[in-house]
Amino acid sequence: MTPRIAYLHARDVIKSYWPEGEGVIKTDSYWAYKYARDVVKGRWSEAEETIISDPEWACWYARDVVEGRWPEAEETIKSDSYWACWYAINVIRGRWPEGEEAIKTNPELVYLYQKMF
């Protein structure tokens, strides 16, 4: 079974937690994020290690599940210029000095970041 199928089964068929499928869901950062957001409807600590490994899904998880800064993921997020900028704009909603080193490697993001803040 794939993480996608396990997630869809939990969300659409069982319409609740599905412990038997969680092992496979938490192997994929995207589906783990979706499961936390749509099924758990909150933080899913068992999958956070996987989600943290991907800057994109760590950002979405911070915004939609944690609903604010997620310090444990910030090291990963600031490793990617795009997601560092996105995190500053959409999660922190202000300057993020820790992510500025990554952001300044991309002139388009520097412009956007400076315009926003």
Secondary structure as UniProt FT lines:
FT   HELIX           3..8
FT   HELIX           9..14
FT   HELIX           19..25
FT   TURN            26..27
FT   HELIX           29..35
FT   HELIX           36..40
FT   HELIX           45..47
FT   HELIX           48..52
FT   HELIX           55..61
FT   HELIX           62..66
FT   HELIX           71..73
FT   HELIX           74..77
FT   TURN            78..79
FT   HELIX           81..87
FT   HELIX           88..92
FT   HELIX           97..99
FT   HELIX           100..103
FT   TURN            104..105
FT   HELIX           107..116
//
